[in-house]
Amino acid sequence: MMQPLSSFMFVRGLCENILIDVLSYLSVRELVRAGRVCKRWKRLVKDQRLWRTVDLTAWKGVTSRILWVLLRQYLGCGLRCLRLRGLLLSARGGTFLSESWLKALSTKCPRLNKLALLHADLRSLPNCQILPRSLRVLELRGCELPRSFFSQNLPTSPARPHEATSSVVAQQQRGCQKGKGLVSPTGIGVERLVLNNVPSFTDQHLLNLASWEKLSRLELRDTFRVTANGLRNCAAKEGLSGLEGISRLKYLEIGITGRQGYQLQMASLGLGAGWLGLEELSLGGKEVGPGLLCASRLKDLKCLHLWACTLSELQIVRSCRMLRGLRQLEFLDVIFQPRQSPPAGEGQGQEGGEEQQNEEEGTGGESNDENRTLDGTDPFPSLRRSLAVLLPSCSLVFTNCSVQINVD
């Protein structure tokens, strides 16, 4: 009988900072329940240190009513990251992200930097301008999008030119006074956009991203409706009025790994037109082969990541001959095919001699290349020696790679 009372007295005697650290290990649902214990815990649960990162993806019964309760009673200026699961795959279906709730979220949580939506139906929203202005990272996984979601509608009014200019200046001044000078006047300040398994994302959505002035990182994973023409049209290139397309992009990821049966679009072939300013490229799955053929057209490319694919040494060496400015080459979950020796009397004098010469030249720099290898795993020594000759200033990274062995 004394043990529950003594434990209660022990918890009651703890300071508030320790109690907040203990409460931080609870989920959102458990945290709300803990606020019903007593008045002290109710006050502690509302501490904004507990609401910096809110993950509601594990709470399957979240409705619009619960979102309003959380926003009115718990979420505040301390919120930095918010993850939500929609009702797209639920038996109830329907939408739960309303326009009024998103406006209230941007008002009450002015420091929200990251928003991740899972299985959310966004077709009831007009466009992305309704999202909080403070967002820097936007992740959409398995969501449904309207056609004009990524487009920007600039406000139009019949005001005179000098009046319109003065209004824009006034808005910029107010933004600087509030410390929001980094946000563009259009309200979209997203720097990183992640699209994972979004079937409704098309070339038109990709083209609308050219109006996002702050976008510097774009990740396209299993976006099956993006084609090479769409990627070619939005690439940063010189135009009549300067740079056109997504001109501020520094990192681009393209990967197709799932859903067999879809027609392979080979969107990475659109990189053949070049992309000014693109410094880092990540290719995965079925997009690795077409992407390697066009990677040589990227003049500013410094880092290349290849993941979840099967490659041969000859394919890699041929693609890297034109990438003299490459500084890092990473292989993640890559299966390397063994070298196939050419038949006797057929091309053996040219191609085989060239590869042998590359290996002999790379043998001398083998020790230096081992110092540049960031990972101890080395599944293909001959590939490392060949790349040491072609890319002497490039560091190699092998992570969870393997070599395919032929029984024959």
N, C-alpha and C positions, 0 to 999 in steps of 0.2 A: 504493500500500500504506500510505502514511503518513496519507492523508486520513481513513479511518475511525478510525484510532487517535487522531489529533489531535482529531477531533470527540468521541470518547468521553472523552478527557481533559478537554475543555472542559465537557461536561455534568457530569462528575464533580466539577469544581471549582466548580460553581454552589452557592450557598447554598440551604437548604431552602425558604425563602420563595419564591424565584424558581421553583424546581422545582414547588412547589405551584401557583403561578400558571399555569405551563405545563400541568400536568396537569388543571387546571380546564377546559380547552378540550376535553377528551376526553369521549366518551360513556361511559355506565356499562359497556358491554361492553368498550370499549377500555381503560377504567380498570382493570378487573379483570385484563385481560391484561398491562397494564403492571406490575402488582404481582408478576408472575412473573419479571421481569428479574433482580432481585437482592434481597438482604435489605433494603438501604436503601430501594429503591423500594417494597417490600412494606410497610415501615413508613410511608412517606410516603403511600401510597395509602389507608391507613386513617385518615389525618388527617380529622377531622370537618368541616374547612372545605371539603373536597371533596364532602361529602354533605349539604349544606344543602338543595339542590334536586335531587331525583332524578326523572328522566323515563324511564320504561320503555315508553312507548307505541310507540317506534320499534323496540323489540326484540320481534319477533314470536314468537320461540321461548321466551318466558318460561313456565316451569312452576312448580308449587308447590315443587318441589325447589330451583329457582334462587332463589325468594323466601326460602326458609329459609336458604340459604347466604348471601345478601346480608344478611339480618337478623342472623345470628349472627356474621358476620365483619366487616361494614362499617357497617351502619346503627347509629346511636347517638343520643346526646342532641343532636347538632348538626342532626338532620333537621328541616326546617321545612315542606317541600312535597314531596309524593309523588304521582306520576302513574303509573297502571297501565292496561294493556290486557288485557282478559279474553279468554276463548276462545269467546265467544258466536258469532262469525262464523268461527271456525276449523274446519277439517275434523275435528279431533279432538273439539271440543266439550268439554263438561264444565265443572266449576268448579275454580278454583284458589285462591280466597280462603276459607280455612277459619276456623272459629271460634277454634281454638287459635293460628293465626298472627296474627290480629287482636289477641288478648289479649296475645301476646308483643310485638307492635308497640307497643301502648299502654304496656307496661311498660318496654321498652328505649328508646323514643323519646317521652319525656314532653313534648317541645316541638313536636310535630307540629301545625301550624296548619291546613294545607290538604291535602285528599285529593281527587284527581280520578280517577274510574274511567271507562274507555271500553270499551264492549261487554263488560261484566261481567255474569255471571249470579249474582244475589244471592238467588235463591230458596231456597238451602240455609241461609241465615242466619235466625235467629229474628226479630230486629228491629234497629233502629239503635243500641240501647243497647250493643251489642257493639263499636261503633266507639270509637276512642280518645277519652277525655274532653277532651283538649286541643284538639280540632278546633274551628276557627272558620269554616272554609269547606269546603263539601262540594259537589262537582260530579259529576253523573251524566249521562253521554252515551251514549245507545243501550243502556241497561242494562235488565235484567229484574228486577222487584221482586216480593217476596211481598206478600200483602194487608196484613199487619200490620207492614210494615217500619218505618213512621214512628210507630208507637204506642209508648207507654211503659207498661211493667208495673211498677207500684210494688210493692216487697216487702211481703208480708203475713205476719204471724206472730200466734199467739194470745197474745202478751204483753199485759200489763195496760197501761192508758193511760199511767200514769206511767212505766212501763218503756220503752214505745215513745217517749215524749217524750224521755226521757233518752238513748236510743240515737241519736235524730236530732240532739240537741244535741252528743253526743260526735262524731258524724260531721262536723258543721259545724266543730267545734273542730279536729279533725284536718285538715280541709281548709284551714282558715286557717293552721295551723302549717306546712303544706307549700306555702303560697303559692298555693293553688287556690281562693281564696275566690270567684272570679268564676264558677266552675262550679256549676251547680245541683245539688242533692242527687240528682236523677234521673240525672245523668251526661251530659246532652245540652246542650252549650254552643254549638252551631252558630249563628252569626249570619247567615251568607249561604248560601243553598241555590240551586243552579243545576240545572235539569232541562232537558235538551236532547234532544229526540227519544226520549222514554221512553214507549213505547206503553202500558205497563202502569200508568202513573200515572193514577189515577181520582179522583173526588170524595171517596171515602173516605180516600184518602191525604192529600188536601188538608185534610180535616176533622181528621185526626189531628195535623196540624201546629199546631193550636191549643194543644197541650200543650207546645210548645217555647217556653220562657220567654225565650230570648235571640234568637230569630229576628227580624231587622230588615230583611232584604233577601231577596226571593223573585223568581226569574227562571224563567218558564215559557215555553219555546220549543218549538213543535211538540208540545205535549201535547194530542193530539186528543181524549182522552176526558174532559177537564175541561169541565164545562158551566156555564151561567150560574147554575143552582141551587146547584151546588157552591161557586162563588165567592161567592154571596150568603150561604150558610150559614156560611162561615168568616170573613166580613168582621167587622171590629171594630165593635161597637155596644154601646150601653148595655143592660144586662140587670138582672135582679133582684138579682144579687150583684155588680154592678159591670160592668166591661168584659168582653165575651164575644168569642170568636173569636181570631184572630191579632192581639192587641192592640198588640204592640210593633212591628209592621211599618211601616217608613218608605218603603221602595222596593218597587215591584211592576212586573214586566215581563211582558207577555203578547204573544206573537207566533206567528202561523201563516204560514209562508212556503213550505213544501214539501208533497210528497205529494198531488198532485191525485187526486181520486177519493174522498177522505174526506169524510164529511158535516160540514159547517161547523157547529160547536156555538155559535159566537158567545158564548164564555165571558165576554167583556168586558161583556156586557149585565148581568152580575151586579153591576157597579159602580153600577148605578142605585139600589141600596139604601143607598149611602153607605159610607164607610170612615173611621172616626175615626182621626186621627193619620197618615194616609197623605199624605206630602209630595211624593213623586216618583213619576211614572207614565210607563212606557215602553210604547208600543203599536207593533206591527209587523205588516206583511202584511195578512191578511184581518181582523184584529182592530181595525184603526184606525177603520174606519167605525162599528161598534157602540160602540167605546170612547169616541169623541168625543161620541156622543149622551148618554152617562152621565157624562162627566167633570165636568159642572156640579154633580153631586151630591156631589162630593168637596170639602168645605169647607176642608180643610187643605192642599189641593194647591198647591204652589209651583213645581214644575218638571214640564214635559210634554215627552216625547221621542216623535217620530213618525218611523218608519223603514220603508224598503222597501215603499212604497205609492204609490198614485196619488190625488191630492186636487185639488179645485177651490177656487178662492178663496172662493166663496160658502159652501161647506161648512165651511171653516176659520173664516170670520168669524162664521157663525151659532153655531158651537160655542164660540167664545171670548168671546161676549158676556157669559156668566155667570161667566167665570173672572177676576174682577177682582183676585183675590189672586195671580195667576200672576206669577212673577218671571223665569222663563226658558222659552223655547219653542224647541225644537231640531228641525230637519228634516234627516234623514240618508237619502240615497239616495231622495229623494222626487221623483216626476214630477208637475209641476203642470199641470193642464189649463187651457187659455186660457179667458178669460171669454167666456161666451156671451151676446150681447145679446138681450134679449127681442124677440119679434115686434112689429111696429108695431101700436099700438092695443091691446095686450094686456099690461097690467101695467107698461107703460113709465112711467107717471106716478108710480107709487108706489115700486116696487123700484128702478128705475133712478135716480129722483131721490134716493132715500136713499143709494145707493152713491156717486152723484156728490157729494152733500153730505159724505159721509165723506172722500172724496178731497180736496175743497176744504179741509176742516178739517185734514186731515193734511198738507197741503202746507206749512203754516206751520211745523210741527214736524219737517220732513224732515231738517234739519241735525242736530237733537238725536238723532233716531232713528238716523242714520248713526253717531253716536258710540256708541250702545248696541249696534249690530250687531257681533258678535264675529268674524264671518267676512266677508271681502271679497266672496265670491260672493253676488250678489243676483239670483236668476233671475226674481223677480216684483216689480218696484217697486210696483205697485198694491197688492199684498198687504201689503207693508211699510207703506205709507201708511195702509191701513185698520186694521192692527193697532196702529199708533202712536196712533190715536184711541181704540180700545177698551181697549188695555193700555199706558198711557203709561209705567209703571214696569217693563215687561217687556223683557228683552234677547232678541234674535233670533239664532239660529245656523243658517246654511245650509251643509251639508256635502255635496258631491257631488250636488247637485240639478240638475234640468233642467226644461225647459218643453216640453210636447208641442205640436207644430205641426201644425195641420190643413191639408191641401192645399187644401180647398175655401175 
